[in-house]
């Protein structure tokens, strides 16, 4: 995730959100792309916390969603629930240290670029 992290507390992320929302608000910048991505990512983060992302999964969530394109999400809740089974599977694979071609294909379908950092999880 670009703006928030599952590694820090909800309150710390909330403070980051408020600071960035003020800084990137369209009334101040005249642009809404960054603000929309920020709000979408915040909504996703809150939903994931509410639905109970386990503490031991939080690093995996951070890495999976590092390259997520939150700016093009129109319905965050739909995005979360539509992709939750895939995310759950990827989290399990990360913890087991297993990577395969299907995982790469799933990530591409999921809308992420597969970067070196993600692949490094399996070294």
DRENTORKOL-3810 file (N, C-alpha, C; in nm, 4 decimals):
REM DRENTORKOL-3810
@n.u->0.0850; n.v->-0.1165; n.w->0.0000; ca.u->0.0000; ca.v->0.0000; ca.w->0.0000; c.u->0.0896; c.v->0.1229; c.w->0.0000
@n.u->0.0445; n.v->0.2231; n.w->-0.0688; ca.u->0.1291; ca.v->0.3407; ca.w->-0.0874; c.u->0.1274; c.v->0.4346; c.w->0.0333
@n.u->0.0103; n.v->0.4537; n.w->0.0916; ca.u->-0.0021; ca.v->0.5532; ca.w->0.1972; c.u->-0.0091; c.v->0.4941; c.w->0.3375
@n.u->-0.0662; n.v->0.3744; n.w->0.3499; ca.u->-0.0914; ca.v->0.3164; ca.w->0.4815; c.u->-0.0201; c.v->0.1830; c.w->0.4947
@n.u->-0.0062; n.v->0.1402; n.w->0.6179; ca.u->0.0623; ca.v->0.0145; ca.w->0.6447; c.u->-0.0118; c.v->-0.0625; c.w->0.7523
@n.u->-0.0183; n.v->-0.1929; n.w->0.7339; ca.u->-0.0782; ca.v->-0.2789; ca.w->0.8359; c.u->0.0188; c.v->-0.3014; c.w->0.9515
@n.u->0.1419; n.v->-0.2530; n.w->0.9382; ca.u->0.2429; ca.v->-0.2744; ca.w->1.0423; c.u->0.2303; c.v->-0.1748; c.w->1.1574
@n.u->0.1615; n.v->-0.0630; n.w->1.1327; ca.u->0.1452; ca.v->0.0367; ca.w->1.2385; c.u->-0.0015; c.v->0.0364; c.w->1.2833
@n.u->-0.0296; n.v->0.1071; n.w->1.3909; ca.u->-0.1635; ca.v->0.1024; ca.w->1.4488; c.u->-0.2649; c.v->0.1768; c.w->1.3628
@n.u->-0.3910; n.v->0.1461; n.w->1.3897; ca.u->-0.5006; ca.v->0.2139; ca.w->1.3212; c.u->-0.4934; c.v->0.3644; c.w->1.3456
@n.u->-0.4671; n.v->0.4033; n.w->1.4693; ca.u->-0.4608; ca.v->0.5456; ca.w->1.5037; c.u->-0.3470; c.v->0.6166; c.w->1.4298
@n.u->-0.2327; n.v->0.5498; n.w->1.4156; ca.u->-0.1210; ca.v->0.6094; ca.w->1.3411; c.u->-0.1588; c.v->0.6270; c.w->1.1940
@n.u->-0.2254; n.v->0.5261; n.w->1.1365; ca.u->-0.2702; ca.v->0.5372; ca.w->0.9979; c.u->-0.3763; c.v->0.6457; c.w->0.9820
@n.u->-0.4627; n.v->0.6575; n.w->1.0804; ca.u->-0.5670; ca.v->0.7608; ca.w->1.0765; c.u->-0.5052; c.v->0.9006; c.w->1.0756
@n.u->-0.4013; n.v->0.9202; n.w->1.1559; ca.u->-0.3315; ca.v->1.0495; ca.w->1.1588; c.u->-0.2662; c.v->1.0780; c.w->1.0234
@n.u->-0.2074; n.v->0.9752; n.w->0.9633; ca.u->-0.1480; ca.v->0.9906; ca.w->0.8296; c.u->-0.2559; c.v->1.0287; c.w->0.7295
@n.u->-0.3691; n.v->0.9595; n.w->0.7366; ca.u->-0.4801; ca.v->0.9877; ca.w->0.6442; c.u->-0.5255; c.v->1.1335; c.w->0.6559
@n.u->-0.5461; n.v->1.1788; n.w->0.7771; ca.u->-0.5938; ca.v->1.3165; ca.w->0.7966; c.u->-0.4933; c.v->1.4190; c.w->0.7423
@n.u->-0.3669; n.v->1.3965; n.w->0.7684; ca.u->-0.2627; ca.v->1.4881; ca.w->0.7198; c.u->-0.2598; c.v->1.4904; c.w->0.5669
@n.u->-0.2597; n.v->1.3713; n.w->0.5066; ca.u->-0.2524; ca.v->1.3631; ca.w->0.3602; c.u->-0.3800; c.v->1.4124; c.w->0.2943
@n.u->-0.4948; n.v->1.3877; n.w->0.3568; ca.u->-0.6216; ca.v->1.4336; ca.w->0.3007; c.u->-0.6255; c.v->1.5860; c.w->0.2939
@n.u->-0.5751; n.v->1.6500; n.w->0.3957; ca.u->-0.5688; ca.v->1.7967; ca.w->0.3948; c.u->-0.4729; c.v->1.8456; c.w->0.2861
@n.u->-0.3589; n.v->1.7790; n.w->0.2756; ca.u->-0.2558; ca.v->1.8199; ca.w->0.1792; c.u->-0.3005; c.v->1.8000; c.w->0.0346
@n.u->-0.3711; n.v->1.6900; n.w->0.0061; ca.u->-0.4042; ca.v->1.6541; ca.w->-0.1320; c.u->-0.5500; c.v->1.6791; c.w->-0.1693
@n.u->-0.6238; n.v->1.7501; n.w->-0.0842; ca.u->-0.7647; ca.v->1.7743; ca.w->-0.1134; c.u->-0.7786; c.v->1.8528; c.w->-0.2448
@n.u->-0.8747; n.v->1.8145; n.w->-0.3292; ca.u->-0.8918; ca.v->1.8829; ca.w->-0.4589; c.u->-0.9164; c.v->2.0331; c.w->-0.4481
@n.u->-0.9771; n.v->2.0776; n.w->-0.3381; ca.u->-0.9989; ca.v->2.2213; ca.w->-0.3205; c.u->-0.8672; c.v->2.2964; c.w->-0.3042
@n.u->-0.7633; n.v->2.2257; n.w->-0.2610; ca.u->-0.6325; ca.v->2.2873; ca.w->-0.2416; c.u->-0.5443; c.v->2.2681; c.w->-0.3644
@n.u->-0.5440; n.v->2.1449; n.w->-0.4184; ca.u->-0.4536; ca.v->2.1135; ca.w->-0.5298; c.u->-0.5152; c.v->2.1369; c.w->-0.6672
@n.u->-0.6482; n.v->2.1344; n.w->-0.6743; ca.u->-0.7136; ca.v->2.1475; ca.w->-0.8042; c.u->-0.7158; c.v->2.0167; c.w->-0.8821
@n.u->-0.6619; n.v->1.9099; n.w->-0.8241; ca.u->-0.6590; ca.v->1.7782; ca.w->-0.8885; c.u->-0.7176; c.v->1.6763; c.w->-0.7914
@n.u->-0.7814; n.v->1.5727; n.w->-0.8480; ca.u->-0.8422; ca.v->1.4756; ca.w->-0.7576; c.u->-0.7843; c.v->1.3350; c.w->-0.7655
@n.u->-0.6870; n.v->1.3093; n.w->-0.8526; ca.u->-0.6343; ca.v->1.1735; ca.w->-0.8688; c.u->-0.5700; c.v->1.1208; c.w->-0.7405
@n.u->-0.4806; n.v->1.1977; n.w->-0.6825; ca.u->-0.4099; ca.v->1.1545; ca.w->-0.5620; c.u->-0.5091; c.v->1.1414; c.w->-0.4465
@n.u->-0.5996; n.v->1.2367; n.w->-0.4353; ca.u->-0.6977; ca.v->1.2337; ca.w->-0.3271; c.u->-0.7882; c.v->1.1109; c.w->-0.3390
@n.u->-0.8322; n.v->1.0798; n.w->-0.4599; ca.u->-0.9181; ca.v->0.9629; ca.w->-0.4814; c.u->-0.8433; c.v->0.8341; c.w->-0.4439
@n.u->-0.7188; n.v->0.8219; n.w->-0.4852; ca.u->-0.6395; ca.v->0.7038; ca.w->-0.4511; c.u->-0.6224; c.v->0.6942; c.w->-0.2995
@n.u->-0.5962; n.v->0.8073; n.w->-0.2347; ca.u->-0.5800; ca.v->0.8118; ca.w->-0.0894; c.u->-0.7077; c.v->0.7655; c.w->-0.0193
@n.u->-0.8208; n.v->0.8187; n.w->-0.0595; ca.u->-0.9485; ca.v->0.7825; ca.w->0.0027; c.u->-0.9796; c.v->0.6349; c.w->-0.0215
@n.u->-0.9598; n.v->0.5869; n.w->-0.1431; ca.u->-0.9858; ca.v->0.4462; ca.w->-0.1733; c.u->-0.8965; c.v->0.3538; c.w->-0.0906
@n.u->-0.7696; n.v->0.3893; n.w->-0.0810; ca.u->-0.6776; ca.v->0.3061; ca.w->-0.0032; c.u->-0.7172; c.v->0.3077; c.w->0.1447
@n.u->-0.7568; n.v->0.4243; n.w->0.1953; ca.u->-0.8007; ca.v->0.4349; ca.w->0.3343; c.u->-0.9243; c.v->0.3480; c.w->0.3576
@n.u->-1.0215; n.v->0.3536; n.w->0.2667; ca.u->-1.1426; ca.v->0.2732; ca.w->0.2801; c.u->-1.1096; c.v->0.1237; c.w->0.2760
@n.u->-1.0182; n.v->0.0864; n.w->0.1891; ca.u->-0.9758; ca.v->-0.0534; ca.w->0.1812; c.u->-0.9086; c.v->-0.0957; c.w->0.3118
@n.u->-0.8188; n.v->-0.0127; n.w->0.3611; ca.u->-0.7482; ca.v->-0.0418; ca.w->0.4859; c.u->-0.8482; c.v->-0.0607; c.w->0.6007
@n.u->-0.9428; n.v->0.0319; n.w->0.6144; ca.u->-1.0418; ca.v->0.0224; ca.w->0.7218; c.u->-1.1244; c.v->-0.1053; c.w->0.7090
@n.u->-1.1658; n.v->-0.1379; n.w->0.5887; ca.u->-1.2456; ca.v->-0.2581; ca.w->0.5654; c.u->-1.1670; c.v->-0.3836; c.w->0.6018
@n.u->-1.0410; n.v->-0.3876; n.w->0.5624; ca.u->-0.9567; ca.v->-0.5031; ca.w->0.5938; c.u->-0.9403; c.v->-0.5179; c.w->0.7454
@n.u->-0.9230; n.v->-0.4080; n.w->0.8155; ca.u->-0.9093; ca.v->-0.4124; ca.w->0.9612; c.u->-1.0416; c.v->-0.4568; c.w->1.0247
@n.u->-1.1530; n.v->-0.4005; n.w->0.9770; ca.u->-1.2842; ca.v->-0.4371; ca.w->1.0305; c.u->-1.3154; c.v->-0.5844; c.w->1.0083
@n.u->-1.2727; n.v->-0.6377; n.w->0.8951; ca.u->-1.3024; ca.v->-0.7773; ca.w->0.8621; c.u->-1.1999; c.v->-0.8724; c.w->0.9230
@n.u->-1.1037; n.v->-0.8178; n.w->0.9925; ca.u->-1.0160; ca.v->-0.9002; ca.w->1.0729; c.u->-0.8924; c.v->-0.9553; c.w->1.0066
@n.u->-0.8174; n.v->-0.8710; n.w->0.9360; ca.u->-0.6879; ca.v->-0.9160; ca.w->0.8867; c.u->-0.6042; c.v->-0.9517; c.w->1.0091
@n.u->-0.5573; n.v->-1.0736; n.w->1.0122; ca.u->-0.4818; ca.v->-1.1216; ca.w->1.1281; c.u->-0.3464; c.v->-1.0518; c.w->1.1357
@n.u->-0.2997; n.v->-1.0240; n.w->1.2563; ca.u->-0.1700; ca.v->-0.9557; ca.w->1.2710; c.u->-0.0575; c.v->-1.0236; c.w->1.1935
@n.u->-0.0559; n.v->-1.1563; n.w->1.1919; ca.u->0.0513; ca.v->-1.2259; ca.w->1.1206; c.u->0.0376; c.v->-1.2144; c.w->0.9681
@n.u->-0.0770; n.v->-1.1689; n.w->0.9201; ca.u->-0.0965; ca.v->-1.1522; ca.w->0.7753; c.u->-0.0663; c.v->-1.0105; c.w->0.7275
@n.u->-0.0448; n.v->-0.9204; n.w->0.8196; ca.u->-0.0368; ca.v->-0.7792; ca.w->0.7822; c.u->0.0809; c.v->-0.7459; c.w->0.6921
@n.u->0.1949; n.v->-0.8064; n.w->0.7150; ca.u->0.3101; ca.v->-0.7824; ca.w->0.6267; c.u->0.2794; c.v->-0.8318; c.w->0.4865
@n.u->0.2144; n.v->-0.9475; n.w->0.4778; ca.u->0.1776; ca.v->-1.0022; ca.w->0.3475; c.u->0.0801; c.v->-0.9088; c.w->0.2760
@n.u->-0.0185; n.v->-0.8563; n.w->0.3490; ca.u->-0.1131; ca.v->-0.7624; ca.w->0.2883; c.u->-0.0398; c.v->-0.6387; c.w->0.2370
@n.u->0.0535; n.v->-0.5865; n.w->0.3162; ca.u->0.1302; ca.v->-0.4702; ca.w->0.2718; c.u->0.2005; c.v->-0.4991; c.w->0.1397
@n.u->0.2630; n.v->-0.6168; n.w->0.1302; ca.u->0.3383; ca.v->-0.6500; ca.w->0.0094; c.u->0.2465; c.v->-0.6778; c.w->-0.1090
@n.u->0.1350; n.v->-0.7471; n.w->-0.0858; ca.u->0.0414; ca.v->-0.7766; ca.w->-0.1950; c.u->-0.0155; c.v->-0.6478; c.w->-0.2524
@n.u->-0.0485; n.v->-0.5543; n.w->-0.1668; ca.u->-0.1147; ca.v->-0.4318; ca.w->-0.2126; c.u->-0.0192; c.v->-0.3164; c.w->-0.2387
@n.u->0.1106; n.v->-0.3419; n.w->-0.2359; ca.u->0.2094; ca.v->-0.2374; ca.w->-0.2605; c.u->0.1876; c.v->-0.1696; c.w->-0.3956
@n.u->0.1597; n.v->-0.2485; n.w->-0.4993; ca.u->0.1446; ca.v->-0.1934; ca.w->-0.6346; c.u->-0.0005; c.v->-0.1799; c.w->-0.6778
@n.u->-0.0937; n.v->-0.1907; n.w->-0.5841; ca.u->-0.2351; ca.v->-0.1814; ca.w->-0.6205; c.u->-0.2672; c.v->-0.0438; c.w->-0.6767
@n.u->-0.3538; n.v->-0.0428; n.w->-0.7754; ca.u->-0.3953; ca.v->0.0816; ca.w->-0.8401; c.u->-0.5250; c.v->0.1297; c.w->-0.7764
@n.u->-0.5151; n.v->0.1919; n.w->-0.6603; ca.u->-0.6346; ca.v->0.2322; ca.w->-0.5872; c.u->-0.7082; c.v->0.3473; c.w->-0.6541
@n.u->-0.6446; n.v->0.4149; n.w->-0.7476; ca.u->-0.7104; ca.v->0.5287; ca.w->-0.8123; c.u->-0.8245; c.v->0.4843; c.w->-0.9033
@n.u->-0.8165; n.v->0.3637; n.w->-0.9593; ca.u->-0.9189; ca.v->0.3184; ca.w->-1.0534; c.u->-1.0255; c.v->0.2294; c.w->-0.9910
@n.u->-1.0342; n.v->0.2285; n.w->-0.8609; ca.u->-1.1369; ca.v->0.1498; ca.w->-0.7932; c.u->-1.2592; c.v->0.2376; c.w->-0.7721
@n.u->-1.3737; n.v->0.1919; n.w->-0.8238; ca.u->-1.4971; ca.v->0.2686; ca.w->-0.8078; c.u->-1.5750; c.v->0.2279; c.w->-0.6831
@n.u->-1.5616; n.v->0.1014; n.w->-0.6415; ca.u->-1.6330; ca.v->0.0528; ca.w->-0.5246; c.u->-1.5358; c.v->-0.0308; c.w->-0.4411
@n.u->-1.4853; n.v->0.0273; n.w->-0.3355; ca.u->-1.3809; ca.v->-0.0367; ca.w->-0.2551; c.u->-1.4311; c.v->-0.1663; c.w->-0.1926
@n.u->-1.5535; n.v->-0.1646; n.w->-0.1406; ca.u->-1.6076; ca.v->-0.2845; ca.w->-0.0758; c.u->-1.6201; c.v->-0.3989; c.w->-0.1768
@n.u->-1.6693; n.v->-0.3679; n.w->-0.2950; ca.u->-1.6795; ca.v->-0.4698; ca.w->-0.4004; c.u->-1.5408; c.v->-0.5224; c.w->-0.4371
@n.u->-1.4431; n.v->-0.4335; n.w->-0.4490; ca.u->-1.3051; ca.v->-0.4720; ca.w->-0.4790; c.u->-1.2523; c.v->-0.5670; c.w->-0.3721
@n.u->-1.2766; n.v->-0.5338; n.w->-0.2460; ca.u->-1.2265; ca.v->-0.6155; ca.w->-0.1352; c.u->-1.2886; c.v->-0.7553; c.w->-0.1383
@n.u->-1.4214; n.v->-0.7622; n.w->-0.1425; ca.u->-1.4877; ca.v->-0.8920; ca.w->-0.1327; c.u->-1.4722; c.v->-0.9752; c.w->-0.2596
@n.u->-1.4663; n.v->-0.9095; n.w->-0.3735; ca.u->-1.4469; ca.v->-0.9816; ca.w->-0.4997; c.u->-1.3101; c.v->-1.0502; c.w->-0.5016
@n.u->-1.2101; n.v->-0.9867; n.w->-0.4453; ca.u->-1.0732; ca.v->-1.0371; ca.w->-0.4520; c.u->-1.0249; c.v->-1.1041; c.w->-0.3244
@n.u->-1.1075; n.v->-1.1044; n.w->-0.2193; ca.u->-1.0645; ca.v->-1.1622; ca.w->-0.0924; c.u->-1.0213; c.v->-1.3088; c.w->-0.1046
@n.u->-1.0939; n.v->-1.3938; n.w->-0.1781; ca.u->-1.0467; ca.v->-1.5332; ca.w->-0.1881; c.u->-0.9063; c.v->-1.5437; c.w->-0.2476
@n.u->-0.8775; n.v->-1.4619; n.w->-0.3478; ca.u->-0.7443; ca.v->-1.4638; ca.w->-0.4087; c.u->-0.6404; c.v->-1.4118; c.w->-0.3100
@n.u->-0.6725; n.v->-1.3034; n.w->-0.2415; ca.u->-0.5788; ca.v->-1.2480; ca.w->-0.1443; c.u->-0.5511; c.v->-1.3507; c.w->-0.0344
@n.u->-0.6564; n.v->-1.4155; n.w->0.0150; ca.u->-0.6381; ca.v->-1.5178; ca.w->0.1188; c.u->-0.5454; c.v->-1.6281; c.w->0.0698
@n.u->-0.5642; n.v->-1.6702; n.w->-0.0552; ca.u->-0.4786; ca.v->-1.7745; ca.w->-0.1120; c.u->-0.3339; c.v->-1.7259; c.w->-0.1235
@n.u->-0.3156; n.v->-1.6032; n.w->-0.1672; ca.u->-0.1805; ca.v->-1.5487; ca.w->-0.1808; c.u->-0.1124; c.v->-1.5371; c.w->-0.0448
@n.u->-0.1876; n.v->-1.4956; n.w->0.0566; ca.u->-0.1319; ca.v->-1.4847; ca.w->0.1914; c.u->-0.0837; c.v->-1.6218; c.w->0.2384
@n.u->-0.1654; n.v->-1.7252; n.w->0.2166; ca.u->-0.1260; ca.v->-1.8610; ca.w->0.2553; c.u->0.0000; c.v->-1.9025; c.w->0.1814
@n.u->0.0062; n.v->-1.8732; n.w->0.0518; ca.u->0.1246; ca.v->-1.9094; ca.w->-0.0266; c.u->0.2485; c.v->-1.8354; c.w->0.0233
@n.u->0.2321; n.v->-1.7104; n.w->0.0606; ca.u->0.3458; ca.v->-1.6334; ca.w->0.1117; c.u->0.3984; c.v->-1.6979; c.w->0.2394
@n.u->0.3069; n.v->-1.7340; n.w->0.3290; ca.u->0.3497; ca.v->-1.7935; ca.w->0.4550; c.u->0.4143; c.v->-1.9291; c.w->0.4346
@n.u->0.3707; n.v->-2.0018; n.w->0.3329; ca.u->0.4294; ca.v->-2.1335; ca.w->0.3072; c.u->0.5531; c.v->-2.1225; c.w->0.2180
@n.u->0.5784; n.v->-2.0008; n.w->0.1653; ca.u->0.6963; ca.v->-1.9800; ca.w->0.0812; c.u->0.6853; c.v->-2.0455; c.w->-0.0547
@n.u->0.5628; n.v->-2.0634; n.w->-0.1019; ca.u->0.5428; ca.v->-2.1299; ca.w->-0.2303; c.u->0.5024; c.v->-2.0283; c.w->-0.3354
@n.u->0.5708; n.v->-2.0323; n.w->-0.4459; ca.u->0.5388; ca.v->-1.9445; ca.w->-0.5588; c.u->0.5311; c.v->-2.0317; c.w->-0.6827
@n.u->0.4366; n.v->-2.0004; n.w->-0.7676; ca.u->0.4271; ca.v->-2.0761; ca.w->-0.8920; c.u->0.3732; c.v->-1.9865; c.w->-1.0026
@n.u->0.3657; n.v->-2.0403; n.w->-1.1227; ca.u->0.3227; ca.v->-1.9609; ca.w->-1.2376; c.u->0.1788; c.v->-1.9139; c.w->-1.2217
@n.u->0.0934; n.v->-1.9987; n.w->-1.1634; ca.u->-0.0463; ca.v->-1.9597; ca.w->-1.1439; c.u->-0.0542; c.v->-1.8348; c.w->-1.0561
@n.u->0.0322; n.v->-1.8264; n.w->-0.9570; ca.u->0.0328; ca.v->-1.7095; ca.w->-0.8700; c.u->0.0644; c.v->-1.5827; c.w->-0.9506
@n.u->0.1634; n.v->-1.5920; n.w->-1.0402; ca.u->0.1960; ca.v->-1.4780; ca.w->-1.1252; c.u->0.0753; c.v->-1.4370; c.w->-1.2094
@n.u->0.0081; n.v->-1.5367; n.w->-1.2679; ca.u->-0.1095; ca.v->-1.5091; ca.w->-1.3518; c.u->-0.2217; c.v->-1.4473; c.w->-1.2680
@n.u->-0.2402; n.v->-1.4993; n.w->-1.1463; ca.u->-0.3436; ca.v->-1.4447; ca.w->-1.0583; c.u->-0.3149; c.v->-1.2993; c.w->-1.0241
@n.u->-0.1887; n.v->-1.2707; n.w->-0.9953; ca.u->-0.1527; ca.v->-1.1329; ca.w->-0.9626; c.u->-0.1751; c.v->-1.0400; c.w->-1.0811
@n.u->-0.1463; n.v->-1.0864; n.w->-1.2000; ca.u->-0.1694; ca.v->-1.0046; ca.w->-1.3192; c.u->-0.3185; c.v->-0.9786; c.w->-1.3352
@n.u->-0.4002; n.v->-1.0827; n.w->-1.3170; ca.u->-0.5453; ca.v->-1.0663; ca.w->-1.3246; c.u->-0.5941; c.v->-0.9715; c.w->-1.2168
@n.u->-0.5300; n.v->-0.9768; n.w->-1.1013; ca.u->-0.5687; ca.v->-0.8969; ca.w->-0.9864; c.u->-0.5325; c.v->-0.7503; c.w->-1.0076
@n.u->-0.4515; n.v->-0.7208; n.w->-1.1078; ca.u->-0.4214; ca.v->-0.5833; ca.w->-1.1421; c.u->-0.2924; c.v->-0.5302; c.w->-1.0851
@n.u->-0.2001; n.v->-0.6189; n.w->-1.0484; ca.u->-0.0734; ca.v->-0.5748; ca.w->-0.9937; c.u->0.0388; c.v->-0.6019; c.w->-1.0919
@n.u->0.1384; n.v->-0.5176; n.w->-1.0854; ca.u->0.2609; ca.v->-0.5479; ca.w->-1.1572; c.u->0.3435; c.v->-0.6337; c.w->-1.0644
@n.u->0.4070; n.v->-0.7351; n.w->-1.1191; ca.u->0.4852; ca.v->-0.8248; ca.w->-1.0340; c.u->0.6271; c.v->-0.7730; c.w->-1.0314
@n.u->0.6587; n.v->-0.7074; n.w->-0.9224; ca.u->0.7898; ca.v->-0.6462; ca.w->-0.9106; c.u->0.8890; c.v->-0.7348; c.w->-0.8400
@n.u->1.0114; n.v->-0.6961; n.w->-0.8475; ca.u->1.1210; ca.v->-0.7708; ca.w->-0.7858; c.u->1.0982; c.v->-0.7876; c.w->-0.6354
@n.u->1.0487; n.v->-0.6837; n.w->-0.5706; ca.u->1.0291; ca.v->-0.6909; ca.w->-0.4266; c.u->0.9322; c.v->-0.8033; c.w->-0.3897
@n.u->0.8238; n.v->-0.8179; n.w->-0.4654; ca.u->0.7282; ca.v->-0.9235; ca.w->-0.4347; c.u->0.7897; c.v->-1.0601; c.w->-0.4579
@n.u->0.8602; n.v->-1.0753; n.w->-0.5681; ca.u->0.9210; ca.v->-1.2040; ca.w->-0.5979; c.u->1.0302; c.v->-1.2398; c.w->-0.4963
@n.u->1.0936; n.v->-1.1383; n.w->-0.4379; ca.u->1.1963; ca.v->-1.1611; ca.w->-0.3371; c.u->1.1411; c.v->-1.2301; c.w->-0.2119
@n.u->1.0094; n.v->-1.2261; n.w->-0.1928; ca.u->0.9501; ca.v->-1.2927; ca.w->-0.0792; c.u->0.9767; c.v->-1.4432; c.w->-0.0818
@n.u->1.0029; n.v->-1.4962; n.w->-0.2011; ca.u->1.0118; ca.v->-1.6397; ca.w->-0.2170; c.u->1.1551; c.v->-1.6895; c.w->-0.2332
@n.u->1.2520; n.v->-1.6055; n.w->-0.2036; ca.u->1.3914; ca.v->-1.6472; ca.w->-0.2140; c.u->1.4356; c.v->-1.7155; c.w->-0.0874
END
